[in-house]
Amino acid sequence: ARRLDDVIDELGVGGAQAVLILCGGSMFMLTGSLTMLFSLANEAIAAELAAGVSGKGALLAVMFVGKLVGNLFSGLLSDRVGRRLPFLLSVAGVTLTAAGSATARSLPQMLAWRAAIGVCFGFSVPPWNAIAGEMAPSHTRVEVAAMSMALFSVGAGCTAGALEFLRLRPETMPWRELTVGFALQGVVVLALTCAGLPESLRYLDYRGSRDRALATLRWVRSLN
């Protein structure tokens, strides 16, 4: 019998991988956009919440601590329930926690929200790396993952450009309204990924889900 990797290699590169890059990349665009917004709005947030120098640093640093936690737990969960569900949970979680952070009325509240946002950020990385590696031909696995992750910078750049176009001053920008507005991008990302992101072929094969694996292979073949 042929190995699954051989079948994926024979199907080649095409529209299926483009859909994967769009689905995965849209999430990285969202995280890049929000990370840039939080960085640029840090002065206004710190001023309103009476955060000192250490508080301003903690507002950003705590997200990366949360991301570490999210990476660890998402990797464990992805091996148990598949790659798709943790990724979708990450998109939904980022959207909800980012919007929720606009309600913070004190520095401890905002730090808690930011930690939760970081966890949700981190939740997307292991399942996406698995999908990119397990759904692409062996000679393009790194490229598929890299092209999607590169969209983080696109999201960050577009946000910086938008705020510059609006001529908003970092220390006085309406950060609550902006946070909710930019978080709502996640609704579009969630709809896109729900519609277009398949479960990993490797996971389906491992679980013995032959019918779903065959249906996914037909989907890849039809697009490639």
Secondary structure as a PSIPRED ss2 file (coil, helix, strand):
# PSIPRED VFORMAT (PSIPRED V4.0)

   1 A C   1.000  0.000  0.000
   2 R C   1.000  0.000  0.000
   3 R C   1.000  0.000  0.000
   4 L H   0.000  1.000  0.000
   5 D H   0.000  1.000  0.000
   6 D H   0.000  1.000  0.000
   7 V H   0.000  1.000  0.000
   8 I H   0.000  1.000  0.000
   9 D H   0.000  1.000  0.000
  10 E H   0.000  1.000  0.000
  11 L H   0.000  1.000  0.000
  12 G C   1.000  0.000  0.000
  13 V C   1.000  0.000  0.000
  14 G C   1.000  0.000  0.000
  15 G H   0.000  1.000  0.000
  16 A H   0.000  1.000  0.000
  17 Q H   0.000  1.000  0.000
  18 A H   0.000  1.000  0.000
  19 V H   0.000  1.000  0.000
  20 L H   0.000  1.000  0.000
  21 I H   0.000  1.000  0.000
  22 L H   0.000  1.000  0.000
  23 C H   0.000  1.000  0.000
  24 G H   0.000  1.000  0.000
  25 G H   0.000  1.000  0.000
  26 S H   0.000  1.000  0.000
  27 M H   0.000  1.000  0.000
  28 F H   0.000  1.000  0.000
  29 M H   0.000  1.000  0.000
  30 L H   0.000  1.000  0.000
  31 T H   0.000  1.000  0.000
  32 G H   0.000  1.000  0.000
  33 S H   0.000  1.000  0.000
  34 L H   0.000  1.000  0.000
  35 T H   0.000  1.000  0.000
  36 M H   0.000  1.000  0.000
  37 L H   0.000  1.000  0.000
  38 F H   0.000  1.000  0.000
  39 S H   0.000  1.000  0.000
  40 L H   0.000  1.000  0.000
  41 A C   1.000  0.000  0.000
  42 N H   0.000  1.000  0.000
  43 E H   0.000  1.000  0.000
  44 A H   0.000  1.000  0.000
  45 I H   0.000  1.000  0.000
  46 A H   0.000  1.000  0.000
  47 A H   0.000  1.000  0.000
  48 E H   0.000  1.000  0.000
  49 L C   1.000  0.000  0.000
  50 A C   1.000  0.000  0.000
  51 A C   1.000  0.000  0.000
  52 G C   1.000  0.000  0.000
  53 V H   0.000  1.000  0.000
  54 S H   0.000  1.000  0.000
  55 G H   0.000  1.000  0.000
  56 K H   0.000  1.000  0.000
  57 G H   0.000  1.000  0.000
  58 A H   0.000  1.000  0.000
  59 L H   0.000  1.000  0.000
  60 L H   0.000  1.000  0.000
  61 A H   0.000  1.000  0.000
  62 V H   0.000  1.000  0.000
  63 M H   0.000  1.000  0.000
  64 F H   0.000  1.000  0.000
  65 V H   0.000  1.000  0.000
  66 G H   0.000  1.000  0.000
  67 K H   0.000  1.000  0.000
  68 L H   0.000  1.000  0.000
  69 V H   0.000  1.000  0.000
  70 G H   0.000  1.000  0.000
  71 N H   0.000  1.000  0.000
  72 L H   0.000  1.000  0.000
  73 F H   0.000  1.000  0.000
  74 S H   0.000  1.000  0.000
  75 G H   0.000  1.000  0.000
  76 L H   0.000  1.000  0.000
  77 L H   0.000  1.000  0.000
  78 S H   0.000  1.000  0.000
  79 D H   0.000  1.000  0.000
  80 R H   0.000  1.000  0.000
  81 V H   0.000  1.000  0.000
  82 G C   1.000  0.000  0.000
  83 R C   1.000  0.000  0.000
  84 R H   0.000  1.000  0.000
  85 L H   0.000  1.000  0.000
  86 P H   0.000  1.000  0.000
  87 F H   0.000  1.000  0.000
  88 L H   0.000  1.000  0.000
  89 L H   0.000  1.000  0.000
  90 S H   0.000  1.000  0.000
  91 V H   0.000  1.000  0.000
  92 A H   0.000  1.000  0.000
  93 G H   0.000  1.000  0.000
  94 V H   0.000  1.000  0.000
  95 T H   0.000  1.000  0.000
  96 L H   0.000  1.000  0.000
  97 T H   0.000  1.000  0.000
  98 A H   0.000  1.000  0.000
  99 A H   0.000  1.000  0.000
 100 G H   0.000  1.000  0.000
 101 S H   0.000  1.000  0.000
 102 A H   0.000  1.000  0.000
 103 T H   0.000  1.000  0.000
 104 A C   1.000  0.000  0.000
 105 R C   1.000  0.000  0.000
 106 S C   1.000  0.000  0.000
 107 L H   0.000  1.000  0.000
 108 P H   0.000  1.000  0.000
 109 Q H   0.000  1.000  0.000
 110 M H   0.000  1.000  0.000
 111 L H   0.000  1.000  0.000
 112 A H   0.000  1.000  0.000
 113 W H   0.000  1.000  0.000
 114 R H   0.000  1.000  0.000
 115 A H   0.000  1.000  0.000
 116 A H   0.000  1.000  0.000
 117 I H   0.000  1.000  0.000
 118 G H   0.000  1.000  0.000
 119 V H   0.000  1.000  0.000
 120 C H   0.000  1.000  0.000
 121 F H   0.000  1.000  0.000
 122 G H   0.000  1.000  0.000
 123 F H   0.000  1.000  0.000
 124 S C   1.000  0.000  0.000
 125 V H   0.000  1.000  0.000
 126 P H   0.000  1.000  0.000
 127 P H   0.000  1.000  0.000
 128 W H   0.000  1.000  0.000
 129 N H   0.000  1.000  0.000
 130 A H   0.000  1.000  0.000
 131 I H   0.000  1.000  0.000
 132 A H   0.000  1.000  0.000
 133 G H   0.000  1.000  0.000
 134 E H   0.000  1.000  0.000
 135 M C   1.000  0.000  0.000
 136 A C   1.000  0.000  0.000
 137 P C   1.000  0.000  0.000
 138 S C   1.000  0.000  0.000
 139 H C   1.000  0.000  0.000
 140 T C   1.000  0.000  0.000
 141 R H   0.000  1.000  0.000
 142 V H   0.000  1.000  0.000
 143 E H   0.000  1.000  0.000
 144 V H   0.000  1.000  0.000
 145 A H   0.000  1.000  0.000
 146 A H   0.000  1.000  0.000
 147 M H   0.000  1.000  0.000
 148 S H   0.000  1.000  0.000
 149 M H   0.000  1.000  0.000
 150 A C   1.000  0.000  0.000
 151 L H   0.000  1.000  0.000
 152 F H   0.000  1.000  0.000
 153 S H   0.000  1.000  0.000
 154 V H   0.000  1.000  0.000
 155 G H   0.000  1.000  0.000
 156 A H   0.000  1.000  0.000
 157 G H   0.000  1.000  0.000
 158 C H   0.000  1.000  0.000
 159 T H   0.000  1.000  0.000
 160 A H   0.000  1.000  0.000
 161 G H   0.000  1.000  0.000
 162 A H   0.000  1.000  0.000
 163 L H   0.000  1.000  0.000
 164 E H   0.000  1.000  0.000
 165 F H   0.000  1.000  0.000
 166 L C   1.000  0.000  0.000
 167 R C   1.000  0.000  0.000
 168 L C   1.000  0.000  0.000
 169 R C   1.000  0.000  0.000
 170 P C   1.000  0.000  0.000
 171 E C   1.000  0.000  0.000
 172 T C   1.000  0.000  0.000
 173 M C   1.000  0.000  0.000
 174 P C   1.000  0.000  0.000
 175 W H   0.000  1.000  0.000
 176 R H   0.000  1.000  0.000
 177 E H   0.000  1.000  0.000
 178 L H   0.000  1.000  0.000
 179 T H   0.000  1.000  0.000
 180 V H   0.000  1.000  0.000
 181 G H   0.000  1.000  0.000
 182 F H   0.000  1.000  0.000
 183 A H   0.000  1.000  0.000
 184 L C   1.000  0.000  0.000
 185 Q H   0.000  1.000  0.000
 186 G H   0.000  1.000  0.000
 187 V H   0.000  1.000  0.000
 188 V H   0.000  1.000  0.000
 189 V H   0.000  1.000  0.000
 190 L H   0.000  1.000  0.000
 191 A H   0.000  1.000  0.000
 192 L H   0.000  1.000  0.000
 193 T H   0.000  1.000  0.000
 194 C H   0.000  1.000  0.000
 195 A H   0.000  1.000  0.000
 196 G H   0.000  1.000  0.000
 197 L C   1.000  0.000  0.000
 198 P C   1.000  0.000  0.000
 199 E C   1.000  0.000  0.000
 200 S C   1.000  0.000  0.000
 201 L H   0.000  1.000  0.000
 202 R H   0.000  1.000  0.000
 203 Y H   0.000  1.000  0.000
 204 L H   0.000  1.000  0.000
 205 D H   0.000  1.000  0.000
 206 Y H   0.000  1.000  0.000
 207 R C   1.000  0.000  0.000
 208 G C   1.000  0.000  0.000
 209 S C   1.000  0.000  0.000
 210 R H   0.000  1.000  0.000
 211 D H   0.000  1.000  0.000
 212 R H   0.000  1.000  0.000
 213 A H   0.000  1.000  0.000
 214 L H   0.000  1.000  0.000
 215 A H   0.000  1.000  0.000
 216 T H   0.000  1.000  0.000
 217 L H   0.000  1.000  0.000
 218 R H   0.000  1.000  0.000
 219 W H   0.000  1.000  0.000
 220 V H   0.000  1.000  0.000
 221 R H   0.000  1.000  0.000
 222 S H   0.000  1.000  0.000
 223 L H   0.000  1.000  0.000
 224 N C   1.000  0.000  0.000
